[in-house]
Amino acid sequence: MKLICDGLDLSDAVLKVSKALSVKSANPVLEGIKITAKGDTLTLLATDTELTIEKKIHADILMEGETVVVGKYFVEFVKKLEKEKIELTFINEGGLQIKYADSISQLQVYPTENFPVIEKDINGDYFELTQKEFKEIANHTSFACSVDDSRPILKGCLYEIENGVLTSVALDGFRMAVVKKEVKASGDFKVVIPSRTLQEITRLLDDDNETLKVILNNNVLFIEIKDTTIISRLIEGEFVKYNHILPKGFENSLTVNKNALLQSIERASIVAKNDRFNIVKFDIKENLLTVSAKSEIGNVNENVPINLKGKDLVIAFNGKYISEFLKIIEEDFVTINLNTQIDPAIIKPVGKEDFIYLVMSVRINV
């Protein structure tokens, strides 16, 4: 194998696929990036068997072939050569030779035959929507996924298609995000997509209306974005019956400016952050919401104007869970629906009925 390519193109491709590299795997070859030179295309591929990312770039192929280079060091090395023309040559006994300017370096390679075969001919159920829509759905749900290995099913987002409507749900036991969107789909089905996969997909998407097709088959997700392909295993198991968690009605509802509330919570959280529950108290009275927090560090009390429908209420939340939601929405106002001090709250951006956020309250002594 021998080829010449642009350093910036190579660095960008290597950085993208490196997100799928295995770390400290029992199989060392999974810590490598497979390089394939064929025709006028250089293909780079990395996999940890759960997530696979492939990226293609143009190259002058002088001799076709393939090898697997040590991933971590290849990423770091190529990043320093973004302004160079790079010549890559696979030398049987000497590894991968990297030639740039007047210099020559070499990196270790792994046996290509040990690299897993990745199935790319995937057909099955699918749904289509714009890149912008997919990105928004993923960003509005994946932040609420669990990071606890004890319940693997909650480390992903449910994607449920029914009658042309996609419902995406994420929850971690303390909060839940639900988004609905009309999509074009092959039929009704549901899958659980790992939050890690969703995060990598969104990094590759543009904020435009170009159609994105997501294919799902044999517990595998397949997606192509320009010259990049992502293949991911789905999470197996039965997802939580989220509809049973949602309250049926509310006694109290308040509307508040998002930025005013966010800033108050963030200031209160500075005082509250020494508490593992990060408790921020809401004292709701007439048309005023008092946001407060107290610890050995000090105390914060701030008044935020609201429009209240219902009765006065004192309730507390983990400030982090409220602020994370407020940071991802674009709308200027939110509505917070409440019942009692011990019930969860439902928060919705005003004017966006297809996005619901539930957050559990924290019990306090009033």
C-alpha positions, 0 to 999 in steps of 0.5 A: 500500500502506498498513497499521498493525501492532504494532511488536513483531510487525513487529520479530520478523518482520523479524528472522526473515526477515533471516537469508535476506538476501543480503550484498553481492549482485551483484543489489541487490534480494536485499538487500531484504525484500519486503513484501506487504499483502493481506486482514488479513495482512502478509507479509515475505519475504527470499531470497538464492536459496539460502535463503528465509524468509517470515513472516506477521503480522496487520495492519490493511490500509488499502490492499493492495499490495507493495514491497521495502524495503532490508533491513539498515536496515529491520531496524535501524530497526524494532527501535527501534520495538517499543513503537510502533504502526507505519503503513507506506505505500508512496509511489511516488516517496518509498519506504516511509514509516514513521509512528510516534507523532508522527514520520515517516521514509522508507526506500529501496525496490527495484523489486518486479518485480526481486524473484525469484519464489519457488515455494511450491507444493511437493509430493514426498518427505517425512518427519515427526517431532516438532519436538523430535526434528528439533531434537535431530537437527540440533543433534547433527549440524550442528556437525560440518559443514565450513565449507571451501568446497573441498568443498561437499557437506560443508557440509551434513548427509546425511538418508537415509531407509531402511525408516522410519529416518532417518540423519543424518550430518555430517563435516568430515574430522576428525570425524563425527556420526551420528544415527538416528531412526525417522520416518514417511516417503513412501519411501526417499530421501536428500538433503543439507541445508545446515547453515545451513538446519538452524540457521535451522530449529532457531531456529524450533522448539519443544521439543514433540511437535508434528508437523513435515513436511519436504517435499523436491522438485526439489532444494528443501526446504520446511517450514512452522512456524506462520506461518513458511515456510522454502524452501532449495536442497539441496546436490547431489552424492554424499555420503561413504560414511560407513559405510566410516569407522566402525571394525568393533570396539574393543580398549578401552572406557572410561566417564567422567563427561561433566562431569568430562571436559569441565571437564578438557579445557576447562582443558587447552585454555587452555594448548593453544589456541596450538597450531593443533591444540589438542592434548590428551593422554589417558593411560589407565591402569587406572581413571584418565584423565590429561588433559594439555596443554603449551605455552610458556604452561604445562602442565596435568595432571588426573586423571579417574576412569574405568571401563576395559575393555581395556589402557593407552593414550596417545592425543591429540585436538584438544580442541575436537572433544571438548568441542564434542560433550560440550556438546551431549549431556544424558546424564551419562556417555559411553563412549569406544571406542578401538583404537590411538594412531593410530586414531579414537575413537568416543564415545557417550552412555551409554544413547543408542545412536542417536547416534555421534560419531567423532573422529580422533586426533592423532599425537604422540610418546609 
